[in-house]
């Protein structure tokens, strides 16, 4: 039902503003099958905590402005080890090393397009 879908999207947008959520579109294959190109996801901006297994948005350490979506595979004194779920299509900590925890732009929580909604 089109009206129901619009109502759901409006509700999500209202919650997004209150919960510091931001929208991202998945553009690459590195997180398949969890996330696919063309999917839209919501992420909590500048999360207070990040855990192993979380999917995060980080800025590429040597390419300012270039954002990466990766899974946290380890947390150490040097920062976060972030990896793509699909190693053959991923540029990640294996290429550039750990990412500073302050460099996490968002922790992804929900895929909202295309329907149905599902957690990340």
Secondary structure, DSSP 8 states (H G I E B T S, - for coil): -HHHHHHHHHHHHHHHHHTTEEEEE--SSTTTTTS-TT-EEEEEET-S---TT-EEEEE-TTSTT-EEEEEEEEEETTEEEEE-SSGGG--SHHHH--B-GGGEEEEEEEEEESSS-EE-
